[in-house]
């Protein structure tokens, strides 16, 4: 079993602030990351994995030690490490010796993207110019900003070529930006349960979650002393419903009530639990920052028409969809795959909706292995 160790590095920009896509700046940027396997002497055997909204760099291995980020308030990396002590990473079933992303052959990298709250610079970070946490003063970041910072990280690590970039949901957004921003070093891509631009359907759902947070009486325009826990919990409940499916909830909960009350259904108890759990390990400003970045995601922005932009992707591409995904439905993914010159689409058959990319590991392995064998090994 791999050992999950988070490292934090402050990246250099030659003494200059980091300029974001919006034109706003960050005076300093630190990135938390985990790696598995070893980089070869040529720096050419790297694989990059990108996490989703509330995820982090703990993609594989067992969380065994308390970790911390001294530059954040609250220290949610520490909270995460305590909550998930003894637990494996979100794609552990796919990463390791003789697994899909074989650490005997590849150097696997997963970093916490900027704007998040697990060791990388984000709203809970201390602004070096004010000695206070950024809170809602944290500048707008885009998916492209996330990827540009990840590129600085792999430069720091000595990576020259990337065998493939993969990730699900928001992780898939990053995959496409990697292909378009750095075609000279990215050899293949494997986007999973994702989109090339956020649909009005997905934007509307995100707005509802942000409104839940902002309507909390403790919100205080993002400068809260006591977190808006009710708002963040409600945001999580809304999101959790979109992550699953009608059939998934019927199978798991039916119309069963809890042991405590005949008037409280198990699905209600489950959603309450999910809201409480997220409050222990996440930040409301961070949730807003990331969902706004998601809504801004559009690979055509300042590049051209969709057909032209997708047609410029020359890397062999495997896109995995999920049969019951209501956030990024299969038809949406099939449409963009048809516009990429060397792309193929395969589908995960699951009742679990969007979250199937974090559940159906056997299918992901079976669907992806032939692609890796043909284009990567």
C-alpha positions in Angstrom: 0.0 0.0 0.0 1.3 3.4 -0.9 2.0 6.0 1.8 0.1 9.2 1.4 2.4 12.1 2.2 1.4 15.7 1.3 4.2 18.1 0.5 3.9 21.9 0.3 6.1 24.0 -1.8 6.1 27.8 -2.4 6.6 28.3 -6.1 8.8 31.0 -7.6 7.8 33.5 -10.1 11.2 35.2 -10.4 10.3 37.5 -7.5 7.1 38.8 -9.2 3.5 38.3 -8.2 1.5 35.7 -10.1 -0.8 37.3 -12.6 -4.1 35.5 -12.9 -6.2 35.3 -16.1 -8.5 38.1 -14.7 -5.5 40.4 -14.4 -5.6 40.2 -10.6 -2.5 39.0 -8.8 -1.3 36.8 -6.0 1.9 37.9 -4.2 2.8 34.3 -3.4 1.6 30.9 -4.3 2.1 27.7 -2.4 0.9 24.3 -3.7 0.2 21.1 -1.8 0.8 17.9 -3.7 1.4 14.1 -3.4 3.5 11.9 -5.7 3.6 8.2 -6.2 6.4 6.2 -8.0 9.6 7.8 -9.3 10.4 10.2 -12.0 12.8 8.7 -14.5 16.1 10.4 -15.4 14.7 12.0 -18.6 11.6 13.4 -16.7 9.3 11.7 -19.2 7.2 9.2 -17.3 4.8 11.5 -15.4 1.1 11.2 -15.1 -1.0 14.0 -13.8 -4.3 13.4 -11.9 -6.7 16.3 -11.2 -9.2 16.3 -8.4 -12.8 17.6 -8.3 -14.6 20.3 -6.3 -14.1 19.3 -2.6 -11.2 16.9 -3.3 -7.5 17.3 -2.7 -4.1 15.9 -3.5 -4.8 12.7 -1.6 -5.4 10.6 -4.7 -3.9 7.3 -3.4 -2.3 5.6 -0.4 -3.3 5.6 3.2 -3.6 8.8 5.2 -1.4 7.9 8.2 0.0 11.1 9.7 -1.4 14.4 10.9 -0.6 17.0 8.3 -0.8 20.8 8.5 -0.6 24.1 6.6 0.8 26.8 8.8 -0.2 29.5 6.3 -3.9 29.0 6.6 -6.7 29.8 9.0 -8.4 27.5 9.7 -5.9 24.7 8.9 -8.3 22.4 7.0 -5.4 20.2 5.7 -5.0 19.3 9.3 -8.7 18.7 9.8 -8.8 16.5 6.7 -5.8 14.4 7.8 -7.5 13.7 11.1 -10.9 12.9 9.6 -9.4 10.6 7.0 -6.7 9.0 9.1 -6.3 5.4 7.9 -8.3 5.9 4.8 -7.2 5.6 1.2 -7.2 8.3 -1.5 -10.1 9.0 -3.9 -8.6 7.0 -6.8 -6.5 4.6 -4.8 -8.0 1.6 -6.6 -6.4 2.9 -9.8 -3.0 4.0 -8.6 -0.2 1.8 -7.5 1.9 -1.3 -8.3 0.3 -3.2 -11.2 -2.8 -1.0 -11.1 -4.1 1.1 -14.0 -1.7 4.0 -13.2 1.2 1.7 -12.5 3.7 3.3 -10.1 6.4 0.8 -11.1 6.4 2.6 -14.5 5.0 6.1 -13.9 5.5 9.0 -11.7 2.0 10.0 -10.7 1.4 13.6 -9.5 -1.7 15.0 -7.9 -1.8 18.6 -6.6 -4.4 20.6 -4.7 -5.4 23.3 -7.1 -5.2 27.0 -6.1 -8.4 28.3 -4.7 -8.9 25.2 -2.6 -8.3 24.8 1.1 -6.0 21.8 1.5 -2.5 23.4 1.5 -2.6 25.4 -1.7 -3.2 29.1 -1.8 -6.9 29.9 -1.4 -9.4 31.9 0.6 -8.3 30.4 3.9 -4.6 31.3 3.2 -3.0 34.2 5.0 -2.4 37.2 2.6 1.2 38.2 3.1 0.3 41.8 2.4 -2.2 42.1 5.2 -1.3 39.2 7.5 -5.0 38.3 7.5 -6.7 35.5 5.7 -8.0 36.4 2.2 -11.6 35.3 2.9 -13.8 36.8 0.2 -11.0 39.1 -0.9 -9.4 36.2 -2.6 -9.1 37.0 -6.3 -11.1 35.2 -8.9 -9.3 32.2 -10.3 -10.1 30.2 -13.4 -9.5 26.6 -14.4 -6.7 27.9 -16.6 -5.1 29.6 -13.6 -5.2 26.3 -11.8 -3.5 24.5 -14.6 -0.9 27.2 -15.1 0.1 26.8 -11.5 0.2 23.0 -11.8 2.6 23.5 -14.8 4.9 25.5 -12.5 4.8 22.6 -10.0 5.8 20.0 -12.5 8.6 22.3 -13.7 9.8 22.4 -10.1 9.6 18.6 -10.0 11.7 18.2 -13.2 9.0 16.8 -15.4 9.6 17.3 -19.1 6.8 15.1 -20.6 3.4 14.0 -19.4 2.2 10.6 -20.5 -1.4 11.4 -19.7 -3.6 13.8 -17.7 -6.8 12.4 -16.2 -9.5 13.4 -13.7 -13.2 13.5 -13.2 -15.7 16.4 -13.1 -13.8 19.6 -12.4 -10.7 17.4 -12.7 -11.8 16.8 -16.3 -12.0 20.6 -16.9 -8.4 20.8 -16.0 -7.6 17.9 -18.3 -8.8 19.8 -21.3 -6.9 22.9 -20.3 -3.7 20.9 -20.0 -4.2 19.6 -23.5 -4.8 23.1 -24.9 -2.3 25.1 -22.9 0.6 22.6 -23.1 0.3 20.4 -26.2 4.0 20.2 -26.5 4.4 18.1 -23.3 1.0 16.4 -22.9 0.9 13.2 -24.9 -2.6 11.8 -24.2 -5.7 12.8 -22.1 -8.4 10.9 -20.3 -11.2 13.2 -19.2 -13.9 11.5 -17.1 -17.5 12.6 -16.4 -16.9 16.2 -17.5 -17.5 19.0 -19.9 -15.6 21.4 -22.2 -17.7 24.3 -21.0 -20.2 24.6 -18.2 -23.8 24.2 -19.2 -26.6 26.5 -18.1 -28.0 23.5 -16.2 -24.8 23.1 -14.2 -24.4 26.8 -13.7 -27.9 27.1 -12.3 -27.3 24.3 -9.8 -24.1 26.0 -8.7 -25.9 29.3 -8.2 -28.4 27.6 -5.9 -25.5 26.2 -3.7 -23.9 29.7 -3.6 -27.1 31.3 -2.6 -27.6 28.8 0.2 -24.2 30.0 1.6 -24.8 33.7 1.1 -28.3 33.6 2.6 -26.9 32.2 5.9 -27.2 34.8 8.6 -23.5 34.3 9.5 -22.2 34.9 6.0 -21.1 38.5 6.7 -20.1 39.1 3.1 -17.5 36.3 3.5 -15.7 37.9 6.4 -17.2 35.6 9.0 -15.8 34.8 12.4 -18.1 31.9 12.8 -18.5 29.8 9.6 -22.0 29.9 7.9 -22.4 26.2 8.7 -26.1 26.0 7.8 -25.5 27.6 4.4 -22.6 25.3 3.5 -24.5 22.3 4.7 -27.4 23.2 2.5 -25.1 23.8 -0.4 -23.7 20.3 0.1 -27.2 18.7 0.3 -28.1 20.3 -3.1 -24.9 19.1 -4.7 -25.2 15.6 -3.3 -28.6 15.2 -4.9 -27.1 16.1 -8.3 -24.1 13.7 -7.8 -26.4 10.6 -7.6 -29.5 9.4 -9.5 -33.1 8.5 -9.0 -32.3 4.8 -9.0 -29.3 5.1 -6.7 -31.4 6.8 -4.0 -34.2 4.3 -4.4 -31.8 1.4 -4.0 -29.9 2.9 -1.0 -32.8 4.5 0.9 -36.2 3.7 -0.5 -38.8 5.3 1.7 -37.3 4.0 4.9 -37.5 6.1 7.9 -34.8 6.4 10.6 -34.8 4.6 13.9 -35.1 7.9 15.7 -38.3 9.1 14.1 -41.0 7.8 11.7 -41.3 11.3 10.3 -37.6 11.5 9.2 -36.6 9.6 6.2 -33.2 7.9 5.8 -32.4 10.1 2.7 -32.9 13.2 4.9 -30.6 11.8 7.6 -28.0 11.0 4.9 -28.1 14.5 3.5 -27.8 16.0 7.0 -24.8 13.8 7.6 -23.1 14.9 4.4 -23.7 18.6 5.2 -22.3 18.2 8.7 -19.3 16.2 7.5 -18.3 18.8 4.9 -18.5 21.6 7.5 -15.8 19.9 9.5 -13.3 19.9 6.6 -14.2 22.7 4.1 -14.7 26.4 3.9 -17.6 28.4 2.6 -15.6 31.1 0.7 -13.6 28.2 -0.9 -16.8 26.6 -2.1 -17.9 29.8 -3.7 -14.5 30.4 -5.3 -14.3 27.0 -6.9 -17.9 26.9 -8.1 -17.4 30.3 -9.8 -14.3 28.9 -11.5 -16.3 26.0 -12.7 -19.1 28.2 -14.1 -16.5 30.3 -16.0 -15.0 27.1 -17.6 -15.2 27.3 -21.4 -12.4 26.1 -23.5 -13.5 28.4 -26.4 -13.0 31.6 -24.4 -10.5 33.8 -26.3 -9.7 30.8 -28.5 -12.4 30.5 -31.2 -15.4 28.4 -32.1 -15.9 25.1 -30.4 -15.3 23.0 -33.5 -12.1 24.8 -34.1 -10.8 24.5 -30.6 -11.7 20.9 -30.2 -10.3 20.2 -33.6 -6.9 21.6 -32.4 -6.6 18.8 -29.8 -4.2 16.3 -31.4 -3.5 14.2 -28.4 -5.2 10.7 -28.4 -8.2 11.2 -26.2 -10.3 8.7 -24.2 -13.5 10.3 -22.8 -15.4 8.3 -20.2 -19.0 9.2 -19.6 -21.5 7.8 -17.1 -24.9 6.5 -18.1 -26.9 8.2 -15.4 -24.9 11.4 -15.0 -27.3 14.3 -14.8 -24.5 16.9 -14.3 -22.5 16.1 -17.5 -24.8 13.7 -19.4 -23.4 11.2 -22.0 -24.9 13.1 -25.0 -22.9 16.2 -24.1 -19.7 14.2 -24.0 -20.4 12.3 -27.2 -20.9 15.7 -29.0 -17.5 17.0 -28.0 -15.7 13.7 -28.6 -17.0 13.8 -32.2 -15.1 17.0 -32.8 -11.7 15.8 -31.5 -9.6 14.2 -34.3 -8.3 11.3 -32.3 -10.9 10.7 -29.6 -13.0 7.8 -28.5 -15.9 7.7 -26.1 -16.6 4.9 -23.6 -19.4 4.7 -21.0 -19.5 3.6 -17.4 -22.8 1.8 -16.9 -23.9 2.7 -13.3 -27.0 3.6 -11.3 -24.8 5.9 -9.1 -24.9 9.0 -11.3 -22.1 11.5 -11.5 -20.3 10.0 -8.4 -19.8 6.7 -10.3 -16.3 8.0 -11.3 -15.5 7.6 -7.6 -17.2 4.3 -7.2 -17.0 2.1 -10.4 -13.3 1.4 -10.3 -13.5 -2.0 -12.0 -15.3 -0.4 -15.0 -12.8 2.5 -15.2 -10.0 0.0 -15.2 -11.6 -2.2 -17.9 -12.5 0.7 -20.2 -9.2 2.6 -19.8 -6.6 -0.2 -19.9 -6.8 -0.8 -23.7 -6.2 2.9 -24.3 -3.2 3.0 -22.0 -1.8 -0.1 -23.6 -2.1 1.3 -27.1 -1.1 4.9 -26.5 1.0 5.1 -23.4 3.0 1.9 -22.8 
